[in-house]
């Protein structure tokens, strides 16, 4: 299929009635919540689980964003919808004011209609896509809003921009709805994930999620005339100090168990935030990465990845970073 003929998958599901069926199936998972692998089992209409989010959408902000990778932001910006709260508790979170202060958002929920209007406004603003940032704990709310927006003319691709602590069963309900998957692959080591994101099983969970995402959209990219991604996946690996991300191990797994042709974005931007910025709290990740740490990550990318679409950030020496 050429880009000129591109129609977001959800528009086809809208036409057949399947989109409404998916909303119902996703909403059913909220009654004893298994929307993510934490499997809190609460009824989200009356109780809160680990993500401290009820059954209404809770949005921190939305608008055109030029700071994503070029195939996502393009020239006119990615239409980001930043969801409030999160199902992880990363000690170095750069958006902790949005992700880890749920009390600030408990009374700020919105409606599916208002969220749909926001998506349509992003389209009117000329954005290339609608980019759901940290969507995992609010998938039913997002798909319900998407169904409303699609009926009112939304036709932008949907980007699922996730920490990858996702349930394969939920992802299967997104098959044909999400056009672009952009998962993190944060860690290769369980004890590190337990210390830095407060979950015991991140590598196993994230790998299963990425396998399902790849099953849906594959390695090849469909892009528009500007090179902006219409359909495909981009795996993000944030290089951490002391290789706490386990970059080579993750890239080797991706090559051997998924495909060496999956596009990877190797991020050099790490800076200690949130608890990692407090003296003595998390010494392992209390500084920026060093040049040699980023070079080692680049070497691993060259060894294990063959995608012509993979992206590396220009490395900039941070004030606290030095070798040795
Ligand atoms: S989405 Fe929230 S309530 Fe549901 S299982 Fe995950 S953390 Fe628990």
Boltz pocket constraint, residues with backbone or C-beta under 6 A from the ligand:
constraints:
  - pocket:
      binder: B
      contacts: [[A, 33], [A, 34], [A, 35], [A, 36], [A, 37], [A, 38], [A, 39], [A, 40], [A, 41], [A, 42], [A, 48], [A, 49], [A, 50], [A, 51], [A, 52], [A, 53], [A, 86], [A, 87], [A, 136], [A, 137], [A, 138]]
      max_distance: 6.0
